[in-house]
Amino acid sequence: QLQASGGGLVQAGGSLRLSCATSGGTLSSYAVGWLRQVPGEERDLIAAISRSGDNLYYADSVKGRFTIHRDNAKNTVYLQMYSLRPDDTAVYYCAARTPGYDRYVYTTPRDYRIWGQGTQVTVSS
């Protein structure tokens, strides 16, 4: 089971760091993605990281503003978010899947097999 945390209310232009951890198992065994969802819309993948940590994916909407990285010693994957905008407001989820090889990155929501509860991010204008 995954748990996303670190959400909150921030003003436009501000920053937040989200964390993804697992209550059981070792997150370092998985490729991990960060997704977000606005009510009434589909869940979108915005960033992903390979198990090796050196292959990254970003959606165009967050490229240059968000950074995904992992700390396997802490069994945690982070999403550092800068220059936040009101349209970044959403529930953010992390998800994981055991990859076929270390550098593989999953780039669509349906690829992921393990999900957790999300964390709300609200950006005020």
Buried (B, 14 or more C-beta within 10 A) or exposed (E): EBBBBBBEEBEEEBEBEBBBBBEEEEBBEBBBBBBBBEEEEEBBBBBBBBBBBEBEBBBEEBEEBBBBEBEBEEBBBBBBBBEBBEEBBBBBBBBBBEBEEEEBBBEEBEBBEBBBEBBEBBBEE
